[in-house]
Each structure stands twice: as structure tokens, then as C-alpha cells.
């Protein structure tokens, strides 16, 4: 660890951050910028010529950030449970259903929207097993809910943990390329 700097949400002047990175000699920058701040950071980082000197791991970078940053995001790395370009049969089937339902002009799915989709299915699984929508009954069954979705199986474990696979992806000028996958060894993730 050679340095740390923080900026408030919506900060316009990122020059001090970029200068600190440049002086640090860091091999890797962990960027926790989100939304438009992440877009701005990616563009300015690229504009300062820093990608030739160090890599960026941006765990909060997802499709819309990459799309808005464009070419400057290329070469950055991120980790999510879902990417639109995830090369699985489940994801291809999900995208086919999504486009058939909402059309080619619909907003593209992202890690955040897929997580919301998953959450609804997990609650529905709990409600089916509860036999209705009584909140206490659904909540009591949510702690063991599971769903086979676009990124594979996810399972709720207790009241504070989601058992899931995660994917490491590299941003390109046109999207993300999944480079590695961390599969949980939890037996609950085996398909039904």
C-alpha cells in the first residue's frame, strides 16, 4: 500500500488524485468511485496516461459505467456476480427472454438490475414455500431461498449471506470479457 486518497461524491477536481497516483509508483489502483464519478475518473485516468503505468481494479464498475467511459475504461478490471456478456447458457436464455419481452431498445441488463431480478425470484421462492405472502412466514423462509438464474444458482444462507459465484472481468472498448470465475464449493449451488 503506497497511498490512499478520498474524494466526495460529485467531486469535479480529480487532479490531486491523479497526481498522487502518478507520484506513488503504484502497480494497481483500487478505485471505489461509483456512477458518473467512476466515468470521470476512468476518462481522466486514461487522459493522464496512467493505464500504461498501473492497472485499475474498480469493483463498482459495471456495464453503464464502462459504456459511458468508453475506450478509457479498457484495461480496467472489476468483479461482479453478473455481466451481460457472461458466456453461459442460462444467461443467453435470460437475454433472449428479456429482448423478446422488452424489445431491442430496452435498457440493457446490468449487474445491478440482474441482482434486483434475482432478489425478486428469491422472495418469490420464499413465498411459494410459505404458501402465501404473510411477511413473517416469507421472511422465515427467505433464509433458505434459492434461484437458478442468468448467472447460475444463488442461495440465501441465514439472514446475512448470499452464496454465489463471482466473475473477474476486464473492460474492453465494447463491454467486458470474463477472465476468471470463483465458484463457491457450497453444495447448495448445485443445480436442482
Buried (B, 14 or more C-beta within 10 A) or exposed (E): EEEEEEBEEEBEEBEEBBEBBBEBEBEEBEBEBBBBBBBBBBBBBBEBEBBEBBBBBBEBBBBBBBBBBBEBBBBBBBBBBBBBBBEBEBBEEBBEEBBEEEEEEEEEBBBBBBBEBBBEBBBBBBBEBBEEEEEEBBEEBBEBBBBEBBBBBBBBBEEEEBBBBBBBBBBBEEBBEBEEBEEBEEEEBEEE
